[in-house]
Amino acid sequence: MTPVEILKDARELISVPERWTQGANARTKKGMPIGSAEHNAVCWCALGAIGKNSLPSSTEKLEAICFLVRQIDVAVSAFNDEHTHPEVVALFDRAIAAAEAQ
C-alpha cells in the first residue's frame, strides 16, 4: 500500500465516532485496550488505524505517519487524545491532501 492508501484506509476506519478511541491504539467492544491488528478490535486511535492494515515497520506506514506529523505541532498520539473526533478526521484530510500533492 502507498502512504496515501494507508491514510485513506485509516481515515475511513475512524470516519464515524463509534470506530474511534482515545487513550489506546484500539479497543474491544467492551472497551478494553487491545492491539490495533487484533481481530476483535472495534475502534482505533489515529495511529492504531494506520497500524491496523499496514506492516509494523513498513516504510509506507512511516511515511503516512510523517504526513500526519507535518500537519500538527505535537505527537500524533497526543493530538488524537487531546482533540475531538472531527479534528482528528480533519487532520487525516489535510495529510491526505498533502500526500496527494507530492
C-alpha positions as CSV (number, residue, x, y, z in Angstrom):
1,M,0.0,0.0,0.0
2,T,1.1,3.6,-0.7
3,P,1.2,6.2,2.1
4,V,-1.9,7.8,0.6
5,E,-3.8,4.5,0.6
6,I,-2.8,3.9,4.2
7,L,-4.0,7.3,5.2
8,K,-7.3,6.9,3.3
9,D,-7.9,3.4,4.8
10,A,-7.2,4.7,8.3
11,R,-9.4,7.7,7.8
12,E,-12.3,5.5,6.6
13,L,-11.8,3.2,9.6
14,I,-12.3,6.0,12.1
15,S,-14.7,8.0,10.0
16,V,-17.5,7.5,12.5
17,P,-17.1,8.3,16.2
18,E,-18.0,4.8,17.2
19,R,-14.9,3.4,15.5
20,W,-12.6,6.0,17.1
21,T,-11.0,5.9,20.5
22,Q,-8.6,7.8,22.7
23,G,-6.0,6.6,25.2
24,A,-5.3,3.3,23.4
25,N,-4.3,2.1,20.0
26,A,-7.6,0.1,19.8
27,R,-10.3,-1.3,22.0
28,T,-12.7,-4.3,22.1
29,K,-16.4,-4.0,22.2
30,K,-16.2,-3.9,26.0
31,G,-13.7,-1.0,25.9
32,M,-10.6,-3.0,26.8
33,P,-7.3,-1.8,25.2
34,I,-6.0,-4.2,22.5
35,G,-3.5,-4.3,19.7
36,S,-4.7,-2.4,16.6
37,A,-4.4,-5.5,14.3
38,E,-6.3,-7.8,16.7
39,H,-9.5,-9.4,15.1
40,N,-11.8,-8.3,17.9
41,A,-10.8,-4.6,17.8
42,V,-13.8,-2.4,17.1
43,C,-12.4,1.2,17.4
44,W,-9.0,2.7,16.9
45,C,-7.0,5.9,17.6
46,A,-5.2,7.7,14.7
47,L,-2.1,5.6,15.0
48,G,-4.0,2.4,15.6
49,A,-6.0,3.0,12.5
50,I,-2.8,3.3,10.5
51,G,-1.4,0.2,12.1
52,K,-4.4,-2.0,11.5
53,N,-3.8,-2.7,7.8
54,S,-0.1,-1.9,7.4
55,L,3.0,-3.9,8.2
56,P,4.5,-2.9,11.6
57,S,7.7,-1.4,10.2
58,S,6.9,-0.7,6.6
59,T,8.4,2.4,5.0
60,E,5.0,3.3,3.6
61,K,3.5,3.3,7.1
62,L,6.2,5.5,8.4
63,E,5.7,7.9,5.5
64,A,2.0,8.0,6.2
65,I,2.6,8.9,9.8
66,C,5.1,11.6,8.7
67,F,2.3,13.2,6.6
68,L,0.2,13.4,9.8
69,V,3.0,14.8,11.9
70,R,3.7,17.6,9.3
71,Q,0.2,18.9,9.9
72,I,0.5,19.3,13.7
73,D,3.0,20.5,16.3
74,V,2.6,17.6,18.7
75,A,2.9,13.8,18.5
76,V,0.0,12.1,16.6
77,S,-1.0,10.2,19.8
78,A,-1.1,13.4,21.8
79,F,-3.2,15.1,19.1
80,N,-5.6,12.2,19.0
81,D,-6.0,12.1,22.7
82,E,-6.4,15.9,23.1
83,H,-8.7,16.7,20.2
84,T,-12.2,15.8,19.1
85,H,-13.2,13.2,16.6
86,P,-13.9,15.9,13.9
87,E,-10.5,17.4,14.4
88,V,-8.7,14.1,14.1
89,V,-10.6,13.3,10.9
90,A,-9.8,16.8,9.5
91,L,-6.1,16.0,10.3
92,F,-6.3,13.0,8.1
93,D,-7.9,15.1,5.3
94,R,-5.1,17.6,5.5
95,A,-2.4,14.8,5.5
96,I,-4.1,13.0,2.5
97,A,-4.2,16.3,0.5
98,A,-0.5,16.9,1.3
99,A,0.4,13.3,0.3
100,E,-1.6,13.5,-2.9
101,A,0.1,16.8,-3.8
102,Q,3.6,15.2,-3.8
